[in-house]
């Protein structure tokens, strides 16, 4: 049975068992691309509409001229539709990745199937490669065929104009790269778990835990740090796009080409990690919630901590007191820990199991809560030494409108329906502060004094009252720090 063609033989046998997945992907691609292309062609190149448009032009346009313009608009609409960053594929690719991973590694959730596959005289690396590569092919091939068929249909309709085939093929490759990234993460989730329901929950965790945690951190900064208004340092790097395969794709925008290469590299790394997990995965893990005993407390902690902090922030925002924040924190720990244990054991009577990991999660959540509430890191009280400051900037609610009213940039864009709409882009407070660059020594000293007064005032009122102005201090490394300014600083700012 072992031969140089073993991989392809196993892949061929597996393909026979995945006919339903191939048929599903072919059906989705058929409606998403050829059928959509036919509908677009009918909408743009309907002869009755073209004739009516020519008649309304009072002789200025012929039917042929109207058809040429409609053909160009059809090409643009089609290119937007099949773009990997378009509204269709933004949702279609992650969903296809999740479905493909669950289908390919579903045998790990059945003890009978797991025992059968692992009893074969085949290395686990080959078994993993067959499932992993098969899942990519079963989605990528129907996707590319459907895309080419749709492009050919549009090409026939818009002659003598031409579809941008280079953009079409490049977009297809980019879409496959983003698919591989999400598919690798979903495969890892399926291997880490032993139950189909828990696998689905695991995929949601891999896709959305990072961005939700980042949003929570920013929400905590805004709630507890009076001087916070712009993510800096590690918070700037810790964006939603760097913490999730799906958001890495969703935030690609015009940089889809560069992001696609990064997605391919990251997908390869995650795929290699998934193969290592598969090699070490015990066969008896089938049917259990988590395949590895070590992963149970680990995932419980990383889910309990942000969940508890989210509960705490909700109650704190409702009542604005330490006691309510603490109440929400421990309620969150209790609820999250119980729910996770019930999922682990499929038994409501085991809700309070795993008390050690619950205690660790509670301690971590409490530490983070105190770090923000009491500003243990000194975020709101930090001031650099004057000789290390390159420049400073000042912003006040009394001055902000005057600083920005003459700097609004007006631009006009054309929508898909052909209508022109105007957009006004006003620079934000952060941009205004960065461009001030006040470097005069006396002015810098005056701003530092204002910042010190803001810190003193915040300490007096316990940080519970909003201030109405900020100072921004830029050090020699270009990093920005910001401090509160007391209400009475409006007159001081006008002097500076």
C-alpha positions as CSV (number, residue, x, y, z in Angstrom):
1,X,0.0,0.0,0.0
2,X,2.9,2.3,0.7
3,X,4.2,3.8,-2.5
4,X,5.4,7.0,-4.1
5,X,1.8,7.6,-5.3
6,X,0.2,7.0,-1.9
7,X,-0.7,10.6,-1.4
8,X,-2.6,10.8,-4.7
9,X,-4.3,7.5,-4.2
10,X,-5.6,8.6,-0.8
11,X,-6.6,11.9,-2.2
12,X,-8.6,10.2,-4.9
13,X,-10.3,7.9,-2.4
14,X,-11.1,10.9,-0.2
15,X,-12.5,12.9,-3.1
16,X,-15.1,10.1,-3.6
17,X,-16.3,10.7,0.0
18,X,-16.4,14.5,-0.4
19,X,-18.7,14.6,-3.4
20,X,-21.2,16.5,-1.3
21,X,-18.7,19.2,-0.4
22,X,-17.6,19.5,-4.0
23,X,-21.2,19.7,-5.2
24,X,-22.0,22.4,-2.6
25,X,-19.0,24.5,-3.6
26,X,-19.8,24.1,-7.3
27,X,-23.4,25.2,-6.6
28,X,-22.3,28.2,-4.6
29,X,-19.8,29.3,-7.2
30,X,-22.3,28.8,-10.0
31,X,-24.8,31.2,-8.4
32,X,-22.2,33.6,-7.1
33,X,-20.4,34.0,-10.5
34,X,-22.0,32.8,-13.7
35,X,-25.6,33.5,-12.6
36,X,-24.6,36.8,-11.1
37,X,-22.8,37.7,-14.4
38,X,-25.9,36.8,-16.4
39,X,-28.0,39.0,-14.2
40,X,-25.6,41.9,-14.4
41,X,-25.5,41.6,-18.2
42,X,-29.2,41.6,-18.4
43,X,-29.5,44.7,-16.2
44,X,-26.9,46.8,-18.0
45,X,-27.4,45.7,-21.6
46,X,-31.1,45.3,-21.9
47,X,-32.0,46.7,-25.4
48,X,-35.3,48.2,-24.3
49,X,-33.5,50.2,-21.6
50,X,-30.7,51.3,-24.0
51,X,-33.3,52.4,-26.6
52,X,-35.2,54.3,-24.0
53,X,-32.0,56.0,-22.8
54,X,-31.1,57.0,-26.3
55,X,-34.6,58.4,-26.8
56,X,-34.4,60.5,-23.6
57,X,-31.1,62.0,-24.8
58,X,-33.0,63.9,-27.6
59,X,-30.7,62.7,-30.3
60,X,-27.4,63.3,-28.5
61,X,-26.8,59.6,-28.0
62,X,-27.4,56.6,-30.2
63,X,-28.3,53.2,-29.0
64,X,-24.8,52.0,-29.9
65,X,-23.2,54.8,-27.8
66,X,-25.5,53.9,-24.9
67,X,-24.5,50.3,-25.2
68,X,-20.8,51.1,-25.2
69,X,-21.2,53.2,-22.0
70,X,-23.2,50.4,-20.4
71,X,-20.6,47.8,-21.4
72,X,-17.9,49.8,-19.6
73,X,-20.1,50.2,-16.5
74,X,-20.8,46.5,-16.6
75,X,-17.1,45.7,-16.7
76,X,-16.5,48.0,-13.6
77,X,-19.4,46.4,-11.7
78,X,-18.3,42.9,-12.5
79,X,-14.7,43.7,-11.4
80,X,-16.0,45.0,-8.1
81,X,-18.3,42.0,-7.7
82,X,-15.5,39.4,-8.1
83,X,-12.9,41.4,-6.2
84,X,-11.5,39.5,-3.2
85,X,-12.2,42.6,-1.1
86,X,-15.7,43.0,-2.5
87,X,-18.8,42.4,-0.3
88,X,-19.5,38.9,-1.7
89,X,-16.1,37.2,-1.1
90,X,-15.5,39.0,2.2
91,X,-18.1,36.7,3.7
92,X,-18.0,33.8,1.3
93,X,-14.3,33.0,1.8
94,X,-14.3,32.7,5.6
95,X,-17.5,30.6,5.6
96,X,-16.1,28.3,2.9
97,X,-12.9,27.9,5.0
98,X,-14.9,26.9,8.1
99,X,-17.1,24.5,6.2
100,X,-14.1,23.0,4.4
101,X,-12.1,22.5,7.6
102,X,-15.0,20.9,9.5
103,X,-15.7,18.6,6.6
104,X,-12.1,17.5,6.1
105,X,-11.3,16.8,9.8
106,X,-14.7,15.7,10.9
107,X,-13.4,12.1,11.2
108,X,-11.5,13.2,14.3
109,X,-14.8,13.6,16.1
110,X,-15.8,10.0,15.6
111,X,-14.0,7.3,17.5
112,X,-14.9,4.6,14.9
113,X,-13.5,6.7,12.0
114,X,-10.5,7.9,14.0
115,X,-9.6,4.3,14.9
116,X,-10.0,3.3,11.2
117,X,-7.8,6.0,9.7
118,X,-5.1,5.8,12.4
119,X,-5.0,2.0,12.0
120,X,-3.9,2.3,8.4
121,X,-0.2,1.8,7.7
122,X,0.2,5.4,6.7
123,X,2.1,8.2,8.5
124,X,0.0,10.8,10.2
125,X,1.8,13.5,8.2
126,X,0.4,12.0,5.0
127,X,-3.1,11.6,6.4
128,X,-3.0,15.3,7.5
129,X,-1.7,16.4,4.1
130,X,-4.4,14.5,2.2
131,X,-7.2,16.2,4.3
132,X,-5.5,19.6,4.4
133,X,-4.8,19.8,0.6
134,X,-8.1,18.2,-0.3
135,X,-10.0,20.9,1.6
136,X,-8.2,23.6,-0.3
137,X,-8.7,22.0,-3.7
138,X,-12.4,21.3,-3.1
139,X,-13.0,25.0,-2.6
140,X,-10.4,26.6,-4.9
141,X,-11.1,24.7,-8.0
142,X,-14.9,25.4,-8.2
143,X,-14.1,29.0,-7.2
144,X,-11.6,29.5,-10.1
145,X,-13.8,27.7,-12.6
146,X,-16.9,29.7,-11.7
147,X,-14.8,32.9,-11.9
148,X,-13.4,32.1,-15.3
149,X,-16.9,31.1,-16.6
150,X,-18.4,34.4,-15.4
151,X,-15.5,36.4,-16.9
152,X,-16.0,34.7,-20.3
153,X,-19.7,35.4,-20.2
154,X,-19.1,39.1,-19.5
155,X,-16.3,39.2,-22.2
156,X,-18.7,37.9,-24.8
157,X,-21.3,40.5,-23.9
158,X,-19.1,43.5,-23.9
159,X,-17.2,43.0,-27.2
160,X,-15.2,44.8,-28.5
161,X,-14.3,45.9,-24.9
162,X,-12.3,43.5,-22.8
163,X,-12.5,42.3,-19.3
164,X,-9.3,42.9,-17.3
165,X,-8.2,39.3,-17.2
166,X,-5.0,40.2,-15.3
167,X,-7.0,41.7,-12.5
168,X,-9.4,38.8,-12.5
169,X,-6.7,36.2,-12.2
170,X,-4.7,38.2,-9.7
171,X,-7.9,38.6,-7.6
172,X,-8.5,34.9,-7.8
173,X,-5.0,34.1,-6.4
174,X,-5.5,36.7,-3.7
175,X,-8.8,35.1,-2.7
176,X,-7.2,31.7,-2.5
177,X,-4.4,33.1,-0.3
178,X,-6.9,34.6,2.1
179,X,-8.9,31.4,2.0
180,X,-5.8,29.3,3.0
181,X,-5.2,31.6,6.0
182,X,-8.7,31.2,7.3
183,X,-8.8,27.5,6.4
184,X,-5.6,26.8,8.3
185,X,-6.9,28.5,11.4
186,X,-10.2,26.6,11.1
187,X,-8.3,23.3,10.6
188,X,-6.3,23.9,13.8
189,X,-9.5,24.5,15.7
190,X,-11.0,21.3,14.4
191,X,-7.9,19.3,15.4
192,X,-7.8,20.9,18.9
193,X,-11.4,19.8,19.6
194,X,-13.1,16.4,19.6
195,X,-16.7,17.4,19.0
196,X,-18.4,19.1,16.1
197,X,-20.2,21.7,18.2
198,X,-17.1,22.6,20.1
199,X,-15.2,22.8,16.8
200,X,-17.6,25.4,15.5
201,X,-17.2,27.3,18.8
202,X,-13.4,27.0,18.4
203,X,-13.5,28.4,14.9
204,X,-15.4,31.4,16.2
205,X,-12.8,31.9,18.9
206,X,-9.9,31.7,16.4
207,X,-11.7,34.2,14.1
208,X,-13.1,36.7,16.5
209,X,-11.5,36.4,20.0
210,X,-8.5,38.7,19.0
211,X,-10.5,41.6,17.6
212,X,-13.0,41.5,20.4
213,X,-10.2,41.6,22.9
214,X,-8.6,44.5,21.2
215,X,-11.9,46.4,21.2
216,X,-12.2,45.6,24.9
217,X,-8.7,47.0,25.6
218,X,-9.4,50.2,23.8
219,X,-12.7,50.5,25.6
220,X,-10.9,50.1,29.0
221,X,-8.4,52.8,28.0
222,X,-11.2,55.2,27.1
223,X,-13.1,54.4,30.3
224,X,-10.3,54.6,32.8
225,X,-7.5,56.7,31.3
226,X,-8.7,60.3,31.1
227,X,-5.9,61.3,28.8
228,X,-6.3,58.5,26.3
229,X,-7.5,59.5,22.8
230,X,-5.2,57.7,20.4
231,X,-3.7,54.2,20.4
232,X,0.1,54.3,20.6
233,X,3.0,51.9,21.0
234,X,1.9,48.3,21.4
235,X,-1.8,49.4,21.3
236,X,-1.2,50.7,17.8
237,X,0.3,47.4,16.6
238,X,-2.3,45.4,18.5
239,X,-5.0,46.2,15.9
240,X,-7.9,43.9,14.9
241,X,-6.1,43.1,11.6
242,X,-3.1,41.6,13.5
243,X,-5.1,39.4,15.8
244,X,-7.5,37.4,13.5
245,X,-7.1,35.7,10.1
246,X,-10.6,36.9,9.1
247,X,-10.0,40.6,10.1
248,X,-6.5,40.4,8.5
249,X,-8.5,39.7,5.3
250,X,-11.4,42.0,5.9
251,X,-9.2,45.1,6.6
252,X,-7.0,44.5,3.5
253,X,-8.7,47.1,1.3
254,X,-6.5,48.5,-1.4
255,X,-3.5,46.7,0.1
256,X,-4.9,43.3,-0.8
257,X,-1.9,42.3,-2.9
258,X,0.6,42.8,0.0
259,X,-1.8,41.3,2.5
260,X,-2.3,38.2,0.3
261,X,1.4,37.4,0.4
262,X,1.3,37.8,4.2
263,X,-1.8,35.6,4.4
264,X,-0.1,32.9,2.4
265,X,2.9,32.9,4.7
266,X,0.8,33.0,7.9
267,X,-1.4,30.2,6.5
268,X,1.6,28.0,5.9
269,X,2.9,28.6,9.4
270,X,-0.5,27.9,11.0
271,X,-0.9,24.8,8.7
272,X,2.5,23.5,9.9
273,X,1.4,24.0,13.5
274,X,-1.9,22.2,12.8
275,X,0.1,19.3,11.4
276,X,2.2,19.1,14.6
277,X,-1.0,19.1,16.7
278,X,-2.4,16.4,14.5
279,X,0.7,14.2,15.0
280,X,0.4,14.6,18.8
281,X,-3.3,14.3,19.0
282,X,-4.4,11.2,20.9
283,X,-6.8,8.9,19.0
284,X,-9.0,8.6,22.1
285,X,-9.7,12.3,22.1
286,X,-12.6,11.7,19.6
287,X,-15.9,12.7,21.3
288,X,-14.3,14.8,24.0
289,X,-14.7,18.6,24.0
290,X,-10.9,19.3,23.9
291,X,-8.4,16.9,22.4
292,X,-5.6,18.0,24.7
293,X,-5.9,18.1,28.5
294,X,-3.6,21.1,28.7
295,X,-5.7,23.1,26.3
296,X,-8.8,22.9,28.6
297,X,-7.6,25.3,31.3
298,X,-5.7,27.4,28.8
299,X,-8.7,28.2,26.6
300,X,-10.8,28.6,29.7
301,X,-8.6,31.3,31.1
302,X,-8.2,33.2,27.8
303,X,-12.0,33.2,27.4
304,X,-12.8,33.9,31.0
305,X,-10.6,36.9,31.4
306,X,-12.0,39.1,28.6
307,X,-15.5,37.9,29.3
308,X,-15.2,38.9,33.0
309,X,-13.7,42.3,32.0
310,X,-16.5,42.9,29.6
311,X,-19.1,42.3,32.3
312,X,-17.1,44.6,34.6
313,X,-17.0,47.4,32.1
314,X,-20.7,47.1,31.5
315,X,-21.6,47.6,35.1
316,X,-19.0,50.3,35.6
317,X,-20.4,52.3,32.7
318,X,-23.9,51.8,34.2
319,X,-23.0,53.1,37.6
320,X,-19.5,54.5,37.4
321,X,-18.2,53.0,40.7
322,X,-15.5,50.6,41.7
323,X,-17.9,48.4,43.6
324,X,-20.1,47.9,40.6
325,X,-17.1,47.2,38.4
326,X,-15.9,44.6,40.9
327,X,-19.4,43.1,41.1
328,X,-19.5,42.7,37.3
329,X,-16.0,41.3,37.2
330,X,-16.8,38.4,39.6
331,X,-20.2,37.8,38.0
332,X,-18.4,37.5,34.7
333,X,-15.9,35.1,36.0
334,X,-18.5,32.9,37.5
335,X,-20.8,32.9,34.4
336,X,-18.0,32.3,31.9
337,X,-16.3,29.6,34.0
338,X,-19.5,27.7,34.5
339,X,-20.6,27.9,30.9
340,X,-17.1,26.7,29.7
341,X,-17.1,23.8,32.1
342,X,-20.5,22.7,31.0
343,X,-19.4,22.7,27.4
344,X,-16.2,20.8,28.3
345,X,-18.1,18.0,30.1
346,X,-21.5,18.2,28.5
347,X,-22.9,18.0,32.0
348,X,-24.5,20.9,33.9
349,X,-23.5,19.2,37.1
350,X,-19.9,19.9,36.3
351,X,-20.4,23.6,36.1
352,X,-18.1,24.3,39.1
353,X,-15.3,21.9,38.0
354,X,-11.8,23.1,37.3
355,X,-11.7,25.6,40.2
356,X,-8.0,26.1,39.8
357,X,-8.2,27.5,36.3
358,X,-11.2,29.6,37.5
359,X,-9.1,31.0,40.3
360,X,-6.3,31.9,37.8
361,X,-8.7,33.6,35.5
362,X,-10.3,35.5,38.3
363,X,-6.9,36.7,39.6
364,X,-5.8,37.7,36.1
365,X,-9.0,39.6,35.4
366,X,-8.9,41.3,38.8
367,X,-5.2,42.3,38.2
368,X,-6.1,43.9,34.8
369,X,-9.1,45.6,36.3
370,X,-7.0,47.2,39.1
371,X,-4.3,48.1,36.6
372,X,-6.8,50.2,34.7
373,X,-8.9,51.5,37.5
374,X,-6.0,52.6,39.7
375,X,-3.7,53.5,36.8
376,X,-1.0,51.3,38.3
377,X,1.2,51.8,35.2
378,X,1.0,55.6,35.6
379,X,-0.4,56.2,32.2
380,X,-2.3,59.4,33.2
381,X,0.6,60.8,35.3
382,X,3.5,60.2,33.0
383,X,5.5,63.3,31.8
384,X,8.8,63.1,30.0
385,X,11.7,65.2,30.9
386,X,11.8,68.6,29.1
387,X,15.2,68.0,27.5
388,X,13.9,64.8,25.9
389,X,10.9,66.5,24.3
390,X,11.2,67.4,20.6
391,X,7.9,69.3,20.2
392,X,4.5,69.7,21.9
393,X,1.0,70.4,20.7
394,X,-2.1,71.8,22.4
395,X,-5.8,71.2,21.7
396,X,-8.8,72.6,23.5
397,X,-12.5,72.5,22.9
398,X,-12.3,76.3,22.7
399,X,-9.8,76.2,19.9
400,X,-10.4,73.0,18.0
401,X,-13.1,74.4,15.7
402,X,-10.9,77.3,14.7
403,X,-8.0,75.0,14.0
404,X,-9.9,72.8,11.7
405,X,-12.6,74.9,10.0
406,X,-10.3,76.0,7.2
407,X,-8.7,72.6,6.7
408,X,-11.6,70.5,5.6
409,X,-10.8,68.7,2.3
410,X,-13.7,68.3,-0.1
411,X,-13.8,65.4,-2.5
412,X,-16.3,64.0,-4.9
413,X,-16.9,60.3,-5.6
414,X,-19.1,58.4,-8.0
415,X,-21.3,55.7,-6.5
416,X,-22.3,52.4,-8.2
417,X,-25.6,54.0,-9.2
418,X,-23.8,56.8,-11.1
419,X,-24.7,59.5,-8.6
420,X,-22.0,61.9,-7.4
421,X,-21.7,62.5,-3.7
422,X,-19.5,65.0,-1.8
423,X,-17.3,64.0,1.1
424,X,-15.8,66.4,3.6
425,X,-12.7,65.2,5.4
426,X,-11.9,67.2,8.5
427,X,-8.5,66.5,10.2
428,X,-8.9,64.9,13.6
429,X,-7.6,66.1,16.9
430,X,-4.6,63.8,16.7
431,X,-3.6,65.1,13.3
432,X,-3.8,68.7,14.5
433,X,-1.6,68.0,17.5
434,X,1.0,66.2,15.5
435,X,1.3,69.1,13.0
436,X,1.6,71.8,15.7
437,X,5.2,70.9,16.6
438,X,5.7,73.7,19.1
439,X,9.4,73.5,20.0
440,X,10.1,76.8,21.6
441,X,11.7,76.1,25.0
442,X,9.5,78.5,27.0
443,X,6.3,77.3,25.2
444,X,7.3,73.7,26.0
445,X,7.8,74.6,29.6
446,X,4.4,76.3,29.7
447,X,2.7,73.2,28.2
448,X,4.4,71.0,30.7
449,X,3.1,73.2,33.5
450,X,-0.4,72.9,32.1
451,X,0.0,69.1,31.9
452,X,1.2,69.0,35.6
453,X,-1.9,71.0,36.6
454,X,-4.1,68.5,34.7
455,X,-2.4,65.6,36.5
456,X,-2.9,67.3,39.9
457,X,-6.5,68.0,39.2
458,X,-7.2,64.5,38.1
459,X,-5.6,63.2,41.3
460,X,-7.8,65.5,43.3
461,X,-11.1,64.4,41.7
462,X,-10.1,60.7,41.4
463,X,-10.3,60.7,37.6
464,X,-14.1,60.7,37.7
465,X,-14.7,64.1,36.0
466,X,-14.0,64.8,32.4
467,X,-11.5,67.4,31.4
468,X,-12.0,69.6,28.5
469,X,-8.5,70.0,26.9
470,X,-5.5,67.9,26.2
471,X,-1.8,68.4,25.6
472,X,0.2,66.3,23.4
473,X,4.0,65.9,23.9
474,X,6.1,64.4,21.2
475,X,9.5,63.0,22.2
476,X,12.6,62.5,20.1
477,X,11.4,59.1,18.9
478,X,8.2,60.5,17.5
479,X,6.1,58.9,20.1
480,X,3.1,60.9,21.4
481,X,2.0,61.1,25.0
482,X,-1.0,63.0,26.2
483,X,-2.1,64.6,29.5
484,X,-5.2,66.3,30.9
485,X,-5.5,70.0,31.1
486,X,-7.8,71.6,33.7
487,X,-10.9,73.6,32.6
488,X,-9.3,76.9,33.5
489,X,-6.5,76.3,30.9
490,X,-8.6,77.7,28.1
491,X,-7.2,81.2,28.7
492,X,-3.6,79.8,29.1
493,X,-3.8,78.0,25.8
494,X,-4.8,81.2,24.0
495,X,-1.6,82.8,25.3
496,X,0.6,80.0,24.0
